[in-house]
Amino acid sequence: MIQPAPARPAGLRRKAEALATALPPLLADARHLATTVQMGEHGRRRAGLGDEFWQFRPAHAGDEARAIDWRRSARADQHFVREKEWHAAQSVHLWVDDARSMEFSGDTSRTTKADRARLLALAVSVLLIRAGERVGLADPVAPPRSGEVQLIRLAQTFTAPPGDADYGAPEARAMLTGSRAVFVSDFLGDPAPVERALTLAADRGVRGAILQILDPVEEAFPFDGRTIFESMTGAIRHETRRAGDLRDRYRARLAERKDRLATLARRVDWQFSTHHTDQPAQVPLLWLYHALERVRQ
């Protein structure tokens, strides 16, 4: 069998530069955003297999003699065991809504809901992978993995063209038992698929966080007079001459939707929050980071 010739340094450099050039700008933005979050040990303060010291505890019956820290025990009247931190990696599944409704922005100077959702999902992936976790999608396209290559794979997936539907539905069938998950969407479509996905996830012992992303216009409904409302695909269209008369009913429906999501999250032991695209991205990223710590198995 003929062995391939070793790659020359110049060739390796060209390949590396080509790879770096091809990386989506989204990944660079996500890395920058991730640096704004104070890195901790991401909920690892639990006894178990690992290399880093956590605490001393009194020895119990059944502890092996090699587990006893004799130096610490010599300073007391009892034996102590040196416990180490729990370092087992866990899997985190992401669902980021790619439906057309996420492409909306109420102001050309403001980011779309989709761009903010992808940025947050990738930034939290950076934090999780730095902490030794495995991150992937909630569908079989990109199962949870660790490492730099997985970040590149996720960045490429998030920069794909949007889907054809007006509103998205989360996928939960590929979620691993006992894993964690993040759902990011405007959640303005039919809530039934969301409820089914969360119920399926809960049945598998999956816990996680729901982040609703809205444009400020969708929250305030600042419309008056003759207005034409049209979905991003054009499939849904409504014209009114008195848009202001719809404001109270619209806000009541939106509040009802938020309450429904929050109630569902509490029922399955998930976390829920709403973020508006005119707010700094650091705020929801920090919330996601700590929400995943709270639901860590």
Contacts in CASP RR format, 6 or more apart in sequence:
PFRMAT RR
TARGET T0000
AUTHOR 0000-0000-0000
METHOD contacts of the structure
MODEL  1
MIQPAPARPAGLRRKAEALATALPPLLADARHLATTVQMGEHGRRRAGLG
DEFWQFRPAHAGDEARAIDWRRSARADQHFVREKEWHAAQSVHLWVDDAR
SMEFSGDTSRTTKADRARLLALAVSVLLIRAGERVGLADPVAPPRSGEVQ
LIRLAQTFTAPPGDADYGAPEARAMLTGSRAVFVSDFLGDPAPVERALTL
AADRGVRGAILQILDPVEEAFPFDGRTIFESMTGAIRHETRRAGDLRDRY
RARLAERKDRLATLARRVDWQFSTHHTDQPAQVPLLWLYHALERVRQ
7 15 0 8 1.000
23 152 0 8 1.000
23 155 0 8 1.000
24 155 0 8 1.000
24 156 0 8 1.000
24 158 0 8 1.000
24 159 0 8 1.000
26 118 0 8 1.000
26 119 0 8 1.000
26 122 0 8 1.000
26 155 0 8 1.000
26 158 0 8 1.000
26 159 0 8 1.000
27 122 0 8 1.000
27 151 0 8 1.000
27 152 0 8 1.000
27 155 0 8 1.000
29 119 0 8 1.000
30 119 0 8 1.000
30 122 0 8 1.000
30 123 0 8 1.000
30 125 0 8 1.000
30 126 0 8 1.000
30 155 0 8 1.000
31 123 0 8 1.000
31 126 0 8 1.000
33 119 0 8 1.000
33 120 0 8 1.000
33 123 0 8 1.000
33 281 0 8 1.000
33 282 0 8 1.000
33 285 0 8 1.000
34 123 0 8 1.000
34 124 0 8 1.000
34 126 0 8 1.000
34 127 0 8 1.000
34 130 0 8 1.000
34 285 0 8 1.000
36 282 0 8 1.000
36 285 0 8 1.000
37 123 0 8 1.000
37 127 0 8 1.000
37 282 0 8 1.000
37 285 0 8 1.000
37 286 0 8 1.000
37 289 0 8 1.000
39 127 0 8 1.000
39 130 0 8 1.000
39 131 0 8 1.000
40 131 0 8 1.000
41 85 0 8 1.000
41 131 0 8 1.000
42 127 0 8 1.000
42 128 0 8 1.000
42 131 0 8 1.000
42 133 0 8 1.000
42 289 0 8 1.000
42 292 0 8 1.000
42 293 0 8 1.000
42 296 0 8 1.000
43 293 0 8 1.000
43 296 0 8 1.000
44 85 0 8 1.000
44 86 0 8 1.000
44 87 0 8 1.000
44 131 0 8 1.000
45 54 0 8 1.000
45 85 0 8 1.000
45 86 0 8 1.000
46 54 0 8 1.000
46 85 0 8 1.000
46 86 0 8 1.000
47 54 0 8 1.000
47 55 0 8 1.000
47 83 0 8 1.000
47 84 0 8 1.000
47 85 0 8 1.000
47 86 0 8 1.000
48 83 0 8 1.000
48 84 0 8 1.000
48 85 0 8 1.000
48 86 0 8 1.000
48 87 0 8 1.000
48 88 0 8 1.000
49 84 0 8 1.000
49 86 0 8 1.000
49 87 0 8 1.000
49 88 0 8 1.000
50 84 0 8 1.000
50 85 0 8 1.000
50 86 0 8 1.000
50 87 0 8 1.000
51 84 0 8 1.000
51 87 0 8 1.000
52 84 0 8 1.000
52 85 0 8 1.000
52 87 0 8 1.000
53 82 0 8 1.000
53 83 0 8 1.000
53 84 0 8 1.000
53 85 0 8 1.000
54 83 0 8 1.000
54 84 0 8 1.000
54 85 0 8 1.000
55 83 0 8 1.000
56 69 0 8 1.000
56 72 0 8 1.000
56 80 0 8 1.000
56 81 0 8 1.000
56 82 0 8 1.000
56 83 0 8 1.000
57 80 0 8 1.000
57 81 0 8 1.000
57 83 0 8 1.000
58 78 0 8 1.000
58 79 0 8 1.000
58 80 0 8 1.000
58 81 0 8 1.000
59 67 0 8 1.000
59 68 0 8 1.000
59 73 0 8 1.000
59 78 0 8 1.000
59 79 0 8 1.000
59 80 0 8 1.000
59 81 0 8 1.000
60 81 0 8 1.000
63 79 0 8 1.000
63 81 0 8 1.000
67 81 0 8 1.000
67 82 0 8 1.000
68 79 0 8 1.000
68 80 0 8 1.000
68 81 0 8 1.000
69 80 0 8 1.000
69 81 0 8 1.000
69 82 0 8 1.000
72 80 0 8 1.000
72 82 0 8 1.000
73 79 0 8 1.000
73 80 0 8 1.000
89 132 0 8 1.000
89 133 0 8 1.000
89 134 0 8 1.000
89 146 0 8 1.000
90 133 0 8 1.000
90 134 0 8 1.000
90 179 0 8 1.000
90 180 0 8 1.000
90 296 0 8 1.000
90 297 0 8 1.000
91 133 0 8 1.000
91 134 0 8 1.000
91 135 0 8 1.000
91 136 0 8 1.000
91 144 0 8 1.000
91 176 0 8 1.000
91 179 0 8 1.000
91 180 0 8 1.000
92 125 0 8 1.000
92 128 0 8 1.000
92 133 0 8 1.000
92 134 0 8 1.000
92 135 0 8 1.000
92 136 0 8 1.000
92 144 0 8 1.000
92 179 0 8 1.000
92 180 0 8 1.000
92 181 0 8 1.000
92 182 0 8 1.000
92 292 0 8 1.000
93 136 0 8 1.000
93 137 0 8 1.000
93 138 0 8 1.000
93 144 0 8 1.000
93 174 0 8 1.000
93 175 0 8 1.000
93 176 0 8 1.000
93 179 0 8 1.000
93 180 0 8 1.000
93 181 0 8 1.000
93 182 0 8 1.000
93 206 0 8 1.000
94 121 0 8 1.000
94 125 0 8 1.000
94 135 0 8 1.000
94 136 0 8 1.000
94 137 0 8 1.000
94 138 0 8 1.000
94 154 0 8 1.000
94 181 0 8 1.000
94 182 0 8 1.000
94 184 0 8 1.000
95 137 0 8 1.000
95 138 0 8 1.000
95 139 0 8 1.000
95 170 0 8 1.000
95 171 0 8 1.000
95 172 0 8 1.000
95 181 0 8 1.000
95 182 0 8 1.000
95 183 0 8 1.000
95 184 0 8 1.000
95 185 0 8 1.000
95 197 0 8 1.000
96 117 0 8 1.000
96 118 0 8 1.000
96 121 0 8 1.000
96 158 0 8 1.000
96 184 0 8 1.000
96 185 0 8 1.000
97 114 0 8 1.000
97 117 0 8 1.000
97 167 0 8 1.000
97 168 0 8 1.000
97 170 0 8 1.000
97 184 0 8 1.000
97 185 0 8 1.000
97 186 0 8 1.000
98 114 0 8 1.000
98 160 0 8 1.000
98 162 0 8 1.000
98 163 0 8 1.000
98 168 0 8 1.000
99 162 0 8 1.000
99 163 0 8 1.000
99 165 0 8 1.000
99 166 0 8 1.000
99 167 0 8 1.000
99 168 0 8 1.000
99 185 0 8 1.000
100 162 0 8 1.000
100 163 0 8 1.000
100 164 0 8 1.000
100 165 0 8 1.000
100 166 0 8 1.000
100 231 0 8 1.000
100 232 0 8 1.000
100 233 0 8 1.000
101 113 0 8 1.000
101 166 0 8 1.000
101 167 0 8 1.000
101 168 0 8 1.000
101 186 0 8 1.000
101 188 0 8 1.000
101 189 0 8 1.000
101 231 0 8 1.000
101 232 0 8 1.000
102 112 0 8 1.000
102 113 0 8 1.000
102 114 0 8 1.000
102 117 0 8 1.000
102 162 0 8 1.000
102 185 0 8 1.000
102 186 0 8 1.000
102 213 0 8 1.000
103 112 0 8 1.000
103 113 0 8 1.000
103 114 0 8 1.000
103 162 0 8 1.000
103 232 0 8 1.000
104 112 0 8 1.000
104 113 0 8 1.000
104 215 0 8 1.000
104 218 0 8 1.000
104 232 0 8 1.000
105 111 0 8 1.000
105 112 0 8 1.000
105 113 0 8 1.000
105 215 0 8 1.000
105 277 0 8 1.000
106 215 0 8 1.000
106 216 0 8 1.000
106 217 0 8 1.000
107 217 0 8 1.000
110 215 0 8 1.000
110 216 0 8 1.000
110 277 0 8 1.000
110 278 0 8 1.000
111 277 0 8 1.000
112 277 0 8 1.000
113 186 0 8 1.000
113 213 0 8 1.000
113 214 0 8 1.000
113 215 0 8 1.000
113 277 0 8 1.000
114 162 0 8 1.000
116 213 0 8 1.000
116 275 0 8 1.000
116 277 0 8 1.000
116 281 0 8 1.000
117 184 0 8 1.000
117 185 0 8 1.000
117 211 0 8 1.000
117 213 0 8 1.000
118 158 0 8 1.000
118 159 0 8 1.000
119 281 0 8 1.000
120 184 0 8 1.000
120 211 0 8 1.000
120 213 0 8 1.000
120 275 0 8 1.000
120 281 0 8 1.000
120 284 0 8 1.000
120 285 0 8 1.000
120 288 0 8 1.000
121 154 0 8 1.000
121 158 0 8 1.000
121 182 0 8 1.000
121 184 0 8 1.000
122 151 0 8 1.000
122 154 0 8 1.000
122 155 0 8 1.000
122 158 0 8 1.000
123 281 0 8 1.000
123 285 0 8 1.000
124 182 0 8 1.000
124 285 0 8 1.000
124 288 0 8 1.000
124 289 0 8 1.000
124 292 0 8 1.000
125 135 0 8 1.000
125 136 0 8 1.000
125 150 0 8 1.000
125 151 0 8 1.000
125 154 0 8 1.000
126 151 0 8 1.000
127 285 0 8 1.000
127 289 0 8 1.000
128 135 0 8 1.000
128 292 0 8 1.000
129 135 0 8 1.000
129 146 0 8 1.000
129 147 0 8 1.000
129 148 0 8 1.000
129 150 0 8 1.000
129 151 0 8 1.000
132 146 0 8 1.000
133 146 0 8 1.000
134 144 0 8 1.000
134 145 0 8 1.000
134 146 0 8 1.000
134 150 0 8 1.000
135 144 0 8 1.000
135 145 0 8 1.000
135 146 0 8 1.000
135 150 0 8 1.000
135 154 0 8 1.000
136 142 0 8 1.000
136 143 0 8 1.000
136 144 0 8 1.000
136 145 0 8 1.000
136 150 0 8 1.000
136 154 0 8 1.000
137 143 0 8 1.000
137 154 0 8 1.000
137 157 0 8 1.000
137 171 0 8 1.000
137 174 0 8 1.000
138 170 0 8 1.000
138 171 0 8 1.000
138 172 0 8 1.000
138 174 0 8 1.000
138 175 0 8 1.000
138 181 0 8 1.000
138 183 0 8 1.000
139 171 0 8 1.000
139 173 0 8 1.000
139 174 0 8 1.000
140 174 0 8 1.000
141 157 0 8 1.000
142 150 0 8 1.000
142 153 0 8 1.000
142 154 0 8 1.000
142 157 0 8 1.000
143 174 0 8 1.000
144 176 0 8 1.000
144 179 0 8 1.000
145 153 0 8 1.000
164 233 0 8 1.000
165 233 0 8 1.000
166 189 0 8 1.000
166 231 0 8 1.000
166 232 0 8 1.000
166 233 0 8 1.000
166 234 0 8 1.000
166 235 0 8 1.000
166 236 0 8 1.000
167 188 0 8 1.000
167 189 0 8 1.000
167 190 0 8 1.000
168 185 0 8 1.000
168 189 0 8 1.000
168 193 0 8 1.000
169 190 0 8 1.000
169 193 0 8 1.000
169 194 0 8 1.000
169 197 0 8 1.000
170 183 0 8 1.000
170 185 0 8 1.000
170 193 0 8 1.000
170 194 0 8 1.000
170 197 0 8 1.000
170 198 0 8 1.000
171 197 0 8 1.000
172 181 0 8 1.000
172 196 0 8 1.000
172 197 0 8 1.000
172 198 0 8 1.000
172 200 0 8 1.000
172 201 0 8 1.000
172 204 0 8 1.000
172 206 0 8 1.000
173 200 0 8 1.000
175 181 0 8 1.000
175 200 0 8 1.000
175 201 0 8 1.000
175 204 0 8 1.000
175 206 0 8 1.000
176 204 0 8 1.000
176 206 0 8 1.000
177 204 0 8 1.000
177 205 0 8 1.000
177 206 0 8 1.000
178 204 0 8 1.000
178 205 0 8 1.000
178 206 0 8 1.000
178 207 0 8 1.000
178 297 0 8 1.000
179 204 0 8 1.000
179 206 0 8 1.000
180 206 0 8 1.000
180 207 0 8 1.000
180 208 0 8 1.000
180 292 0 8 1.000
180 295 0 8 1.000
180 296 0 8 1.000
180 297 0 8 1.000
181 201 0 8 1.000
181 206 0 8 1.000
181 207 0 8 1.000
181 208 0 8 1.000
181 209 0 8 1.000
182 208 0 8 1.000
182 209 0 8 1.000
182 210 0 8 1.000
182 211 0 8 1.000
182 288 0 8 1.000
182 292 0 8 1.000
183 194 0 8 1.000
183 197 0 8 1.000
183 198 0 8 1.000
183 209 0 8 1.000
183 210 0 8 1.000
183 211 0 8 1.000
184 211 0 8 1.000
184 213 0 8 1.000
185 194 0 8 1.000
185 211 0 8 1.000
185 212 0 8 1.000
185 213 0 8 1.000
186 212 0 8 1.000
186 213 0 8 1.000
186 214 0 8 1.000
186 218 0 8 1.000
187 194 0 8 1.000
187 210 0 8 1.000
187 212 0 8 1.000
187 257 0 8 1.000
187 261 0 8 1.000
188 218 0 8 1.000
188 257 0 8 1.000
191 257 0 8 1.000
191 260 0 8 1.000
191 261 0 8 1.000
194 261 0 8 1.000
194 264 0 8 1.000
195 264 0 8 1.000
198 210 0 8 1.000
198 264 0 8 1.000
198 265 0 8 1.000
198 268 0 8 1.000
198 270 0 8 1.000
199 268 0 8 1.000
201 208 0 8 1.000
201 268 0 8 1.000
202 268 0 8 1.000
202 269 0 8 1.000
207 268 0 8 1.000
207 269 0 8 1.000
207 270 0 8 1.000
207 295 0 8 1.000
207 297 0 8 1.000
208 270 0 8 1.000
208 271 0 8 1.000
208 291 0 8 1.000
208 292 0 8 1.000
208 295 0 8 1.000
209 270 0 8 1.000
209 271 0 8 1.000
209 272 0 8 1.000
209 273 0 8 1.000
209 287 0 8 1.000
209 288 0 8 1.000
209 291 0 8 1.000
209 292 0 8 1.000
209 295 0 8 1.000
210 261 0 8 1.000
210 265 0 8 1.000
210 270 0 8 1.000
210 271 0 8 1.000
210 272 0 8 1.000
210 273 0 8 1.000
211 272 0 8 1.000
211 273 0 8 1.000
211 274 0 8 1.000
211 275 0 8 1.000
211 284 0 8 1.000
211 287 0 8 1.000
211 288 0 8 1.000
212 258 0 8 1.000
212 261 0 8 1.000
212 272 0 8 1.000
212 273 0 8 1.000
212 274 0 8 1.000
212 275 0 8 1.000
213 274 0 8 1.000
213 275 0 8 1.000
213 276 0 8 1.000
213 277 0 8 1.000
213 284 0 8 1.000
214 274 0 8 1.000
214 275 0 8 1.000
214 276 0 8 1.000
214 277 0 8 1.000
215 276 0 8 1.000
215 277 0 8 1.000
215 278 0 8 1.000
216 276 0 8 1.000
216 277 0 8 1.000
216 278 0 8 1.000
218 254 0 8 1.000
219 254 0 8 1.000
219 276 0 8 1.000
221 244 0 8 1.000
221 246 0 8 1.000
221 247 0 8 1.000
221 250 0 8 1.000
221 251 0 8 1.000
223 243 0 8 1.000
223 244 0 8 1.000
223 246 0 8 1.000
223 247 0 8 1.000
224 243 0 8 1.000
224 244 0 8 1.000
225 240 0 8 1.000
225 241 0 8 1.000
225 242 0 8 1.000
225 243 0 8 1.000
225 244 0 8 1.000
226 239 0 8 1.000
226 240 0 8 1.000
226 241 0 8 1.000
226 243 0 8 1.000
227 239 0 8 1.000
227 240 0 8 1.000
227 243 0 8 1.000
228 237 0 8 1.000
228 238 0 8 1.000
228 239 0 8 1.000
229 236 0 8 1.000
229 237 0 8 1.000
229 238 0 8 1.000
229 239 0 8 1.000
229 240 0 8 1.000
230 236 0 8 1.000
230 237 0 8 1.000
230 238 0 8 1.000
231 237 0 8 1.000
240 246 0 8 1.000
258 274 0 8 1.000
261 272 0 8 1.000
262 272 0 8 1.000
264 270 0 8 1.000
265 271 0 8 1.000
265 272 0 8 1.000
266 272 0 8 1.000
269 295 0 8 1.000
270 295 0 8 1.000
271 291 0 8 1.000
271 294 0 8 1.000
271 295 0 8 1.000
273 284 0 8 1.000
273 287 0 8 1.000
273 291 0 8 1.000
275 283 0 8 1.000
275 284 0 8 1.000
275 287 0 8 1.000
END
